Amino acid sequence: MPAPAVTGGALAAVFDPGPEAAFLLNLLAWCGTAAGVAGVIVTGTLMALHLRQGIPGADFEHIRSLIVVLLACVLVGSAGPIVTFLGPLGL
C-alpha cells in the first residue's frame, strides 16, 4: 500500500464514499421511517387496548414509548442531512 502524499498539510486524501453510500443511506432512512410508523401504530394499538381494559397508570408508559419512537424518527430523519452538511470528510 503506497503512503499517502503530503500536500498542503493533509496527511490523507479526502474520503468520498460515492453514490453507493448515498443509496444505502437513503434506503436506511426509508426503513427507519417505516419502523417509526410501525412503532407509532403499535403504541397506539396498545394504548387503545389498555384503555378498553381499564389498566391504571398505563398512560405514562405509553407516552414514554411514544416519545422514544418519535425521538428515534427524528434521529433517523436527521442522519442524512447531517452527513450531507458535513460533506466529504478529510481523513
One Martini backbone bead per residue (centre of mass of N, CA, C, O) as a GRO file, in nm:
protein
   91
    1MET     BB    1   0.094   0.038   0.026
    2PRO     BB    2   0.084   0.352  -0.031
    3ALA     BB    3   0.171   0.647   0.066
    4PRO     BB    4   0.054   0.937   0.146
    5ALA     BB    5   0.034   1.239   0.028
    6VAL     BB    6   0.188   1.551   0.106
    7THR     BB    7  -0.056   1.814   0.079
    8GLY     BB    8  -0.115   2.094   0.244
    9GLY     BB    9  -0.110   1.916   0.528
   10ALA     BB   10  -0.216   1.654   0.428
   11LEU     BB   11  -0.233   1.300   0.508
   12ALA     BB   12  -0.495   1.260   0.331
   13ALA     BB   13  -0.736   1.184   0.148
   14VAL     BB   14  -1.044   1.237   0.041
   15PHE     BB   15  -1.340   1.100   0.141
   16ASP     BB   16  -1.553   0.931  -0.110
   17PRO     BB   17  -1.822   0.714  -0.122
   18GLY     BB   18  -2.049   0.778  -0.310
   19PRO     BB   19  -2.353   0.659  -0.439
   20GLU     BB   20  -2.380   0.403  -0.262
   21ALA     BB   21  -2.402   0.548   0.013
   22ALA     BB   22  -2.654   0.714  -0.054
   23PHE     BB   23  -2.838   0.475  -0.107
   24LEU     BB   24  -2.806   0.345   0.174
   25LEU     BB   25  -2.906   0.589   0.338
   26ASN     BB   26  -3.188   0.603   0.208
   27LEU     BB   27  -3.276   0.316   0.282
   28LEU     BB   28  -3.246   0.353   0.591
   29ALA     BB   29  -3.448   0.587   0.612
   30TRP     BB   30  -3.696   0.431   0.514
   31CYS     BB   31  -3.683   0.205   0.727
   32GLY     BB   32  -3.701   0.396   0.973
   33THR     BB   33  -3.976   0.517   0.899
   34ALA     BB   34  -4.133   0.251   0.899
   35ALA     BB   35  -4.067   0.182   1.195
   36GLY     BB   36  -4.199   0.437   1.314
   37VAL     BB   37  -4.486   0.385   1.216
   38ALA     BB   38  -4.512   0.110   1.354
   39GLY     BB   39  -4.466   0.219   1.643
   40VAL     BB   40  -4.712   0.405   1.651
   41ILE     BB   41  -4.924   0.187   1.597
   42VAL     BB   42  -4.858   0.002   1.837
   43THR     BB   43  -4.895   0.214   2.059
   44GLY     BB   44  -5.192   0.281   1.989
   45THR     BB   45  -5.302  -0.005   2.030
   46LEU     BB   46  -5.218  -0.035   2.329
   47MET     BB   47  -5.379   0.204   2.430
   48ALA     BB   48  -5.659   0.097   2.348
   49LEU     BB   49  -5.650  -0.169   2.510
   50HIS     BB   50  -5.597  -0.042   2.795
   51LEU     BB   51  -5.847   0.138   2.798
   52ARG     BB   52  -6.055  -0.093   2.779
   53GLN     BB   53  -5.940  -0.245   3.045
   54GLY     BB   54  -5.845  -0.034   3.276
   55ILE     BB   55  -5.544   0.038   3.316
   56PRO     BB   56  -5.357   0.173   3.551
   57GLY     BB   57  -5.085   0.382   3.449
   58ALA     BB   58  -5.049   0.349   3.122
   59ASP     BB   59  -5.002   0.633   3.009
   60PHE     BB   60  -4.696   0.680   3.070
   61GLU     BB   61  -4.590   0.439   2.913
   62HIS     BB   62  -4.697   0.535   2.632
   63ILE     BB   63  -4.561   0.808   2.624
   64ARG     BB   64  -4.274   0.701   2.640
   65SER     BB   65  -4.290   0.529   2.382
   66LEU     BB   66  -4.363   0.764   2.192
   67ILE     BB   67  -4.107   0.932   2.243
   68VAL     BB   68  -3.902   0.724   2.148
   69VAL     BB   69  -4.009   0.696   1.860
   70LEU     BB   70  -3.985   0.999   1.779
   71LEU     BB   71  -3.678   1.026   1.833
   72ALA     BB   72  -3.596   0.810   1.628
   73CYS     BB   73  -3.713   0.959   1.383
   74VAL     BB   74  -3.533   1.209   1.407
   75LEU     BB   75  -3.263   1.064   1.384
   76VAL     BB   76  -3.312   0.933   1.106
   77GLY     BB   77  -3.394   1.201   0.953
   78SER     BB   78  -3.105   1.358   1.031
   79ALA     BB   79  -2.866   1.194   0.910
   80GLY     BB   80  -2.851   1.286   0.615
   81PRO     BB   81  -2.816   1.599   0.651
   82ILE     BB   82  -2.559   1.580   0.822
   83VAL     BB   83  -2.382   1.439   0.611
   84THR     BB   84  -2.422   1.655   0.390
   85PHE     BB   85  -2.308   1.895   0.553
   86LEU     BB   86  -2.017   1.775   0.599
   87GLY     BB   87  -1.930   1.603   0.381
   88PRO     BB   88  -1.630   1.544   0.288
   89LEU     BB   89  -1.391   1.372   0.467
   90GLY     BB   90  -1.090   1.434   0.612
   91LEU     BB   91  -0.826   1.210   0.716
   0.00000   0.00000   0.00000
